[in-house]
Amino acid sequence: MERCVKEKIDDFLDSHGIIPMNQFGFSKNSSTTDILLQSTHDWTMQLSKQKCIDIIYFDISKAFDTVSHQKLLYKLEYLGISGNILKWLESFLVERKFSVKVHDSYSNERNLTSGVPQGSVLGPLLFNIYLSDLPATLDSDTDVKLLMFADDIKMYACYDEGEAEVVTKKLQGNITKLMSYMRSWQLTISLEKTKVMYVGSKNPKKTYFLQPDSKIDECNCIKDLGITYDNKLSYAKHIEKVVANARTVMFRLLKLFKNNFPSLLCRLFKLYVRPVLEHNSVIWNPHKAKEIALIESVQRTFTRIVCLRSFACQNSLTLPSYTDRLRRLNLNSLVIRRGAMDVHYLWKIWNRSTRLRFSTFFVIDHVEGERRTSIFTCPQSGMKSTFSLIL
């Protein structure tokens, strides 16, 4: 039943354009890759123009648990959802009870007056509806941008040194309006978890406040939707972390499965180790030889151990080269796989299978000749790690 109701609401929201384009969470043709690529590409392009960037990362405390049922139902009705569907949603939300268990004892049941059911089909959609009017309450200014992935919200401004005073005031003004919106709809921004990151060597590092007496703390490194980067837009720490995690998983598997069946070991490697090394690699795919080698070292170690176990190699002197080991085990190098994933994602953008637009990353130049040819070129950037330049 939930799925049927969700389909009806999805169709209604799509036809009326209710979910804003800067909400990437739980939306069609959007993912964490999309929002991260859009923001990081924008930042790298602006940084190459010697601009300063101030990024505010907001954290909503217990976001899904604090959505007011009455205010959500009000929004649903205001947006035009009525009749039996609205009545069903009211029953779905309001008729929920909870009790607390301590050891073998239970408290009396209480009615839930807030929260969308987590793990349900409708929960994420209802949360998106609850925050759907947030962008409209802020100043529509090209200097200040807002991006959301469900309850993960970031707001940023890019500016030249001479514009610092004007643009940072606009950013602070939008922070104040966002806080006012949250209070109106009974949501709470966590001061401890909300951070500001300053990007740019000449950044004046303007102080921002959630409240007049609540300064937003600065951070030099942030974990944004699972990807770690610093105020130089470097992913070095992220790469070190994923390599360490992948090694831990790999050695646990090799310790647990002490057999010499290469097909089984390779299958386990593909299922449990490679995903750790490749998650959202479109965002952080490195261009430095040192980082490429560090990532590849995980698979080098794995293939060495498997070959020593399975192919009667007595020692490292009789061990085949890494290229031969990959061929024997029918594996591709990780750098080739990341390149293939980049090209596949480019294909998705070209075919409009994501919310991103091809023109954001590439310019199409037409070359006249006997046969008219189109060439994709990327905008000029001093950052070698941008998606378009890596491709």
C-alpha positions as CSV (number, residue, x, y, z in Angstrom):
1,M,0.0,0.0,0.0
2,E,2.8,2.4,0.9
3,R,4.4,1.9,-2.6
4,C,1.1,2.7,-4.3
5,V,0.7,5.9,-2.3
6,K,4.3,6.8,-3.0
7,E,3.8,6.4,-6.7
8,K,0.8,8.7,-6.7
9,I,2.5,11.3,-4.6
10,D,5.7,11.1,-6.8
11,D,3.7,11.7,-9.9
12,F,2.0,14.7,-8.3
13,L,5.2,16.2,-7.1
14,D,6.9,15.8,-10.5
15,S,4.0,17.3,-12.4
16,H,4.0,20.4,-10.1
17,G,7.8,20.7,-9.7
18,I,7.4,20.8,-5.9
19,I,10.7,19.2,-4.9
20,P,13.4,21.8,-5.6
21,M,16.3,21.0,-8.0
22,N,18.8,21.6,-5.3
23,Q,17.4,18.7,-3.2
24,F,19.3,15.6,-4.3
25,G,18.2,13.2,-1.6
26,F,15.8,10.4,-2.4
27,S,15.0,12.0,-5.8
28,K,14.8,10.6,-9.3
29,N,18.0,10.6,-11.3
30,S,20.1,11.9,-8.4
31,S,22.6,10.5,-6.0
32,T,25.4,11.5,-3.6
33,T,27.7,11.4,-6.6
34,D,25.7,14.1,-8.3
35,I,25.6,16.6,-5.5
36,L,29.2,16.0,-4.6
37,L,30.3,16.4,-8.2
38,Q,28.3,19.5,-8.7
39,S,29.6,21.2,-5.6
40,T,33.3,20.2,-5.9
41,H,33.4,21.0,-9.6
42,D,32.0,24.4,-8.9
43,W,34.5,25.0,-6.1
44,T,37.5,23.9,-8.2
45,M,36.6,26.1,-11.1
46,Q,36.1,29.1,-8.8
47,L,39.3,28.4,-7.0
48,S,41.2,28.3,-10.3
49,K,40.0,31.9,-10.8
50,Q,41.6,32.9,-7.5
51,K,38.2,33.3,-5.8
52,C,37.5,32.7,-2.1
53,I,34.9,30.1,-1.0
54,D,33.1,30.0,2.3
55,I,31.2,26.7,2.9
56,I,28.7,26.2,5.7
57,Y,27.8,22.6,6.6
58,F,24.6,22.4,8.6
59,D,23.5,19.5,10.8
60,I,19.9,19.0,11.7
61,S,19.6,17.2,15.1
62,K,17.5,14.1,14.8
63,A,16.0,15.4,11.6
64,F,13.7,12.5,10.7
65,D,12.5,12.1,14.3
66,T,11.5,15.7,14.9
67,V,9.2,16.4,11.9
68,S,5.9,17.7,13.3
69,H,3.0,15.5,12.2
70,Q,0.5,18.4,12.2
71,K,2.8,20.8,10.3
72,L,3.6,18.1,7.8
73,L,-0.1,17.4,7.2
74,Y,-0.6,21.2,6.8
75,K,2.1,21.3,4.2
76,L,0.7,18.3,2.3
77,E,-2.8,20.0,2.2
78,Y,-1.3,23.3,1.2
79,L,0.6,21.7,-1.7
80,G,-2.7,20.2,-3.0
81,I,-2.6,16.7,-1.6
82,S,-6.1,16.1,-0.3
83,G,-8.9,13.6,-0.2
84,N,-8.4,9.9,0.6
85,I,-4.6,10.1,0.2
86,L,-4.3,12.9,2.8
87,K,-6.6,10.9,5.2
88,W,-4.5,7.8,4.7
89,L,-1.3,9.7,5.3
90,E,-2.8,11.2,8.5
91,S,-3.6,7.7,9.7
92,F,-0.2,6.5,8.7
93,L,1.5,9.2,10.8
94,V,-0.7,9.9,13.7
95,E,-1.8,6.4,14.8
96,R,1.7,5.4,15.9
97,K,2.6,4.6,19.4
98,F,5.8,3.7,21.2
99,S,7.0,2.3,24.5
100,V,10.4,2.1,26.1
101,K,12.0,-1.2,27.2
102,V,14.4,-1.3,30.1
103,H,15.7,-4.9,30.6
104,D,12.4,-6.9,30.8
105,S,10.2,-4.0,31.7
106,Y,8.1,-1.8,29.3
107,S,6.8,1.7,29.9
108,N,3.2,2.7,29.1
109,E,2.5,3.4,25.4
110,R,2.6,7.0,24.2
111,N,1.4,8.6,21.0
112,L,4.1,9.8,18.6
113,T,3.5,13.5,17.7
114,S,6.6,13.9,15.5
115,G,8.9,11.9,13.2
116,V,8.6,10.2,9.9
117,P,9.0,6.4,10.0
118,Q,12.6,5.6,9.2
119,G,13.1,2.5,7.1
120,S,9.6,3.0,5.5
121,V,8.9,3.6,1.8
122,L,7.2,6.9,2.5
123,G,9.5,8.3,5.2
124,P,12.2,9.9,2.9
125,L,9.6,11.3,0.6
126,L,7.6,12.9,3.4
127,F,10.8,14.5,4.7
128,N,11.6,15.9,1.3
129,I,8.2,17.4,1.2
130,Y,8.7,18.9,4.7
131,L,11.8,20.8,3.5
132,S,10.6,21.5,0.0
133,D,10.0,25.2,0.6
134,L,13.3,25.9,2.3
135,P,15.1,27.3,-0.8
136,A,12.2,29.6,-1.5
137,T,12.6,31.3,1.9
138,L,16.2,32.3,1.2
139,D,17.4,35.1,-1.0
140,S,17.6,34.0,-4.6
141,D,21.2,35.2,-5.2
142,T,23.8,33.7,-7.5
143,D,26.5,34.6,-5.0
144,V,25.0,32.2,-2.4
145,K,24.1,28.6,-3.3
146,L,22.2,26.0,-1.3
147,L,22.5,22.2,-1.9
148,M,20.7,19.5,0.0
149,F,20.8,15.7,0.3
150,A,17.8,15.0,2.5
151,D,18.9,16.5,5.9
152,D,22.5,17.2,4.8
153,I,22.6,20.8,3.9
154,K,25.4,23.0,2.7
155,M,25.4,26.6,1.8
156,Y,28.3,28.4,0.1
157,A,29.4,31.6,-1.5
158,C,32.2,32.3,-4.0
159,Y,33.7,35.8,-4.2
160,D,36.7,37.9,-5.1
161,E,38.6,39.8,-2.4
162,G,37.0,43.1,-3.3
163,E,33.5,41.5,-2.9
164,A,34.2,39.9,0.4
165,E,32.2,42.3,2.6
166,V,29.1,42.3,0.4
167,V,28.9,38.6,-0.4
168,T,29.7,37.4,3.2
169,K,26.9,39.6,4.5
170,K,24.5,37.9,2.0
171,L,25.7,34.5,3.2
172,Q,25.2,35.5,6.9
173,G,21.7,36.8,6.0
174,N,20.8,33.5,4.4
175,I,22.1,31.6,7.5
176,T,19.8,33.8,9.6
177,K,16.8,33.1,7.4
178,L,17.6,29.3,7.4
179,M,17.7,29.4,11.2
180,S,14.3,31.2,11.3
181,Y,12.8,28.6,9.0
182,M,14.1,25.8,11.2
183,R,12.5,27.3,14.3
184,S,9.2,27.9,12.5
185,W,9.0,24.2,11.5
186,Q,10.3,22.8,14.8
187,L,13.7,21.6,13.5
188,T,16.9,22.2,15.4
189,I,20.4,22.9,13.9
190,S,23.2,21.4,16.0
191,L,25.8,24.1,16.8
192,E,28.4,21.5,17.7
193,K,28.1,19.7,14.3
194,T,27.6,22.7,12.1
195,K,30.9,23.8,10.6
196,V,32.4,26.4,8.2
197,M,35.3,25.7,5.9
198,Y,37.3,28.5,4.2
199,V,38.8,27.7,0.8
200,G,41.3,30.0,-0.9
201,S,44.7,31.2,0.1
202,K,43.5,34.8,0.5
203,N,40.3,34.0,2.2
204,P,39.5,36.7,4.9
205,K,37.8,34.0,7.1
206,K,34.7,35.9,7.9
207,T,33.0,34.8,11.2
208,Y,29.5,33.4,10.8
209,F,26.8,32.9,13.5
210,L,23.8,30.6,13.8
211,Q,22.6,32.9,16.6
212,P,24.0,36.3,17.7
213,D,25.9,34.4,20.4
214,S,26.5,31.1,18.6
215,K,29.6,31.3,16.4
216,I,30.1,28.6,13.8
217,D,33.3,26.7,14.3
218,E,35.9,26.5,11.5
219,C,37.1,23.1,10.2
220,N,40.0,22.4,7.9
221,C,38.8,19.0,6.8
222,I,35.2,17.6,6.5
223,K,33.5,14.3,5.7
224,D,30.8,15.2,3.3
225,L,28.3,12.4,2.4
226,G,31.1,9.8,3.0
227,I,33.9,11.7,1.1
228,T,36.6,13.4,3.1
229,Y,38.4,16.5,1.7
230,D,40.2,19.5,3.1
231,N,40.2,23.2,2.6
232,K,42.6,22.8,-0.3
233,L,40.0,20.4,-1.9
234,S,42.5,17.6,-1.6
235,Y,41.3,14.0,-1.1
236,A,44.6,12.6,0.2
237,K,43.1,11.8,3.7
238,H,40.1,10.1,2.1
239,I,42.4,8.0,-0.1
240,E,44.5,7.0,2.9
241,K,41.4,6.1,4.9
242,V,39.8,3.9,2.2
243,V,43.1,2.1,1.5
244,A,43.4,1.4,5.2
245,N,39.8,0.2,5.5
246,A,40.2,-2.0,2.3
247,R,43.4,-3.6,3.7
248,T,41.6,-4.4,6.9
249,V,38.7,-6.1,5.1
250,M,41.1,-7.9,2.7
251,F,43.3,-9.4,5.5
252,R,40.2,-10.5,7.5
253,L,38.9,-12.3,4.4
254,L,42.2,-14.0,3.7
255,K,42.5,-15.1,7.3
256,L,39.0,-16.4,7.4
257,F,39.2,-18.2,4.0
258,K,42.5,-20.1,4.1
259,N,41.8,-22.1,0.9
260,N,43.7,-21.9,-2.3
261,F,40.8,-21.5,-4.7
262,P,41.6,-18.3,-6.6
263,S,38.1,-18.0,-8.1
264,L,36.5,-17.9,-4.6
265,L,39.1,-15.5,-3.2
266,C,38.7,-13.2,-6.2
267,R,34.9,-13.2,-5.9
268,L,35.3,-12.3,-2.2
269,F,37.7,-9.5,-3.2
270,K,35.2,-8.1,-5.7
271,L,32.3,-8.3,-3.3
272,Y,33.9,-6.9,-0.2
273,V,37.1,-5.1,-0.9
274,R,36.8,-3.3,-4.3
275,P,33.6,-1.5,-3.3
276,V,35.5,0.1,-0.4
277,L,38.1,1.3,-2.8
278,E,35.8,2.5,-5.5
279,H,32.8,4.1,-3.7
280,N,32.2,7.5,-5.4
281,S,35.6,7.4,-7.1
282,V,34.3,9.7,-9.7
283,I,34.6,12.5,-7.1
284,W,38.1,11.7,-5.8
285,N,39.9,9.8,-8.6
286,P,43.5,10.8,-8.1
287,H,45.9,12.1,-10.7
288,K,49.1,11.9,-8.6
289,A,51.2,8.8,-9.2
290,K,51.8,8.3,-5.5
291,E,48.1,8.1,-4.7
292,I,47.3,5.9,-7.7
293,A,50.1,3.5,-6.5
294,L,48.8,3.6,-3.0
295,I,45.3,2.5,-4.1
296,E,46.7,-0.1,-6.4
297,S,48.9,-1.6,-3.7
298,V,45.8,-3.2,-2.1
299,Q,45.1,-5.3,-5.2
300,R,48.9,-5.9,-5.7
301,T,49.1,-7.4,-2.2
302,F,45.9,-9.5,-2.7
303,T,47.1,-11.0,-6.1
304,R,50.5,-11.7,-4.6
305,I,49.0,-13.7,-1.7
306,V,46.6,-15.5,-3.9
307,C,49.3,-16.5,-6.4
308,L,51.6,-17.7,-3.6
309,R,48.7,-19.9,-2.3
310,S,47.3,-21.1,-5.6
311,F,50.0,-21.3,-8.3
312,A,52.8,-23.1,-6.5
313,C,55.0,-20.0,-6.3
314,Q,57.7,-20.9,-3.8
315,N,58.8,-17.3,-3.2
316,S,58.7,-13.8,-4.5
317,L,61.4,-14.6,-7.0
318,T,59.2,-17.0,-8.9
319,L,56.1,-14.8,-8.5
320,P,54.6,-13.5,-11.8
321,S,54.6,-9.8,-12.5
322,Y,51.5,-7.8,-11.4
323,T,50.3,-7.6,-15.0
324,D,50.6,-11.4,-15.3
325,R,48.8,-12.0,-12.0
326,L,45.9,-9.8,-13.1
327,R,45.7,-11.8,-16.4
328,R,45.7,-15.1,-14.5
329,L,43.1,-14.0,-12.1
330,N,41.0,-12.3,-14.8
331,L,41.2,-8.9,-13.0
332,N,41.6,-5.4,-14.3
333,S,43.8,-2.9,-12.5
334,L,42.0,-0.5,-10.2
335,V,43.2,2.6,-12.2
336,I,41.6,1.1,-15.4
337,R,38.4,0.4,-13.5
338,R,38.2,4.0,-12.1
339,G,38.7,5.3,-15.6
340,A,35.9,3.1,-16.9
341,M,33.6,4.4,-14.1
342,D,34.4,8.0,-15.0
343,V,33.5,7.3,-18.7
344,H,30.3,5.6,-17.7
345,Y,29.3,8.5,-15.5
346,L,30.1,10.9,-18.4
347,W,27.8,8.7,-20.5
348,K,25.1,9.1,-17.9
349,I,25.4,12.9,-17.9
350,W,25.4,13.0,-21.7
351,N,22.2,10.9,-21.8
352,R,20.6,13.0,-19.1
353,S,20.4,10.0,-16.7
354,T,21.5,12.3,-13.9
355,R,20.4,15.8,-12.8
356,L,23.8,17.2,-13.9
357,R,24.2,18.9,-17.3
358,F,26.9,18.1,-19.8
359,S,27.5,21.8,-20.4
360,T,28.6,22.3,-16.8
361,F,31.7,20.2,-17.4
362,F,32.4,20.4,-21.1
363,V,32.2,22.7,-24.1
364,I,31.3,21.3,-27.5
365,D,33.6,22.7,-30.2
366,H,32.6,22.0,-33.9
367,V,35.5,21.5,-36.2
368,E,34.8,22.3,-39.9
369,G,36.3,20.1,-42.5
370,E,35.4,17.4,-45.0
371,R,33.5,15.8,-42.2
372,R,32.0,18.1,-39.5
373,T,33.4,16.9,-36.2
374,S,32.5,17.7,-32.6
375,I,35.2,17.9,-29.9
376,F,34.5,17.9,-26.2
377,T,36.8,20.3,-24.3
378,C,36.7,21.3,-20.7
379,P,36.7,24.8,-19.2
380,Q,40.1,26.0,-18.2
381,S,41.0,25.2,-14.6
382,G,44.2,25.1,-12.6
383,M,43.0,22.1,-10.7
384,K,44.1,18.8,-12.2
385,S,41.7,16.7,-10.2
386,T,38.5,18.0,-11.7
387,F,36.2,15.4,-13.2
388,S,36.4,16.9,-16.7
389,L,40.2,17.2,-16.8
390,I,40.7,13.7,-15.5
391,L,38.6,12.4,-18.4
